[in-house]
Amino acid sequence: MENYKIDSKLLTENAELLKALSHPVRLCIVKGLLEKGSSNVSNIQNCLNMPQSTISQHVSKLKTAGIISGERNGLEIIYKISNEKVEKIIKALF
């Protein structure tokens, strides 16, 4: 194991990414966005049948983790997946 070198920065980044995905609601949001391509919080809320405030909290965590990004379209924000690694993870899981 002499050639085994740990890149602690990469390990930390990947661990944070997995932590952000580790909640069932966030996993569902990301999976849904991958399937639909993009969506607003209202559509996500209807799909998950949860209060909009709960969805918004989860969306905020996904944005902070760099998993999704939002683009303003008038009064609504359209969210989409913005991390290629996440696409691969979700496809591997489902």
C-alpha positions in Angstrom: 0.0 0.0 0.0 2.9 2.3 -0.4 1.4 4.0 -3.5 -1.9 4.7 -1.8 -2.2 8.4 -1.3 -5.2 10.0 0.2 -6.4 13.3 -1.3 -8.1 14.7 1.8 -9.7 17.6 -0.1 -11.4 15.3 -2.6 -12.5 13.0 0.3 -14.0 15.9 2.1 -15.8 17.2 -1.0 -17.2 13.8 -1.8 -18.3 13.3 1.8 -20.1 16.6 1.8 -21.8 15.7 -1.5 -23.0 12.4 -0.1 -24.2 14.1 3.1 -26.3 16.5 1.1 -27.9 13.6 -0.8 -28.4 11.4 2.3 -31.9 12.6 3.1 -34.8 10.8 1.4 -36.5 14.0 0.5 -33.4 15.5 -1.1 -32.7 12.3 -2.9 -36.3 12.4 -4.2 -35.9 16.0 -5.3 -32.6 15.3 -7.2 -34.0 12.2 -8.8 -37.1 14.1 -9.9 -35.0 17.0 -11.3 -32.9 14.5 -13.3 -36.0 12.9 -14.7 -37.8 16.2 -15.6 -34.7 18.2 -16.4 -35.9 21.2 -14.3 -38.7 22.3 -12.0 -39.9 25.0 -9.7 -40.6 24.5 -6.0 -44.3 24.4 -6.5 -44.0 21.4 -8.9 -41.6 19.6 -6.5 -44.0 20.3 -3.6 -47.0 18.8 -5.5 -44.9 15.7 -6.4 -43.8 15.2 -2.8 -47.0 16.3 -1.1 -45.1 18.3 1.6 -45.3 22.0 2.7 -43.5 24.4 0.5 -41.3 25.6 3.4 -40.0 22.0 3.9 -39.2 21.7 0.2 -37.5 25.1 0.2 -35.2 24.1 3.2 -34.1 20.9 1.3 -33.6 22.9 -1.9 -31.5 25.3 0.0 -29.2 22.6 1.3 -28.9 21.1 -2.2 -28.0 24.6 -3.6 -25.4 25.2 -0.9 -23.8 21.8 -1.6 -23.5 22.8 -5.3 -25.9 19.9 -6.4 -28.6 22.1 -8.0 -28.8 25.6 -9.3 -31.7 28.0 -9.8 -32.5 30.4 -12.6 -35.1 33.1 -12.1 -37.9 33.1 -14.6 -40.2 36.0 -13.6 -41.5 35.3 -10.1 -40.4 31.7 -10.0 -37.0 30.0 -9.8 -36.5 27.0 -12.0 -34.1 24.4 -10.5 -31.9 21.9 -12.3 -29.0 19.6 -11.5 -25.7 21.4 -11.8 -23.2 18.7 -10.7 -22.2 15.9 -13.1 -21.0 13.6 -10.2 -24.5 13.7 -8.8 -26.0 12.6 -12.1 -23.7 9.6 -12.1 -24.5 8.8 -8.4 -28.3 9.0 -8.9 -28.1 6.9 -12.1 -26.1 4.3 -10.2 -28.6 4.2 -7.4 -31.7 4.0 -9.5 
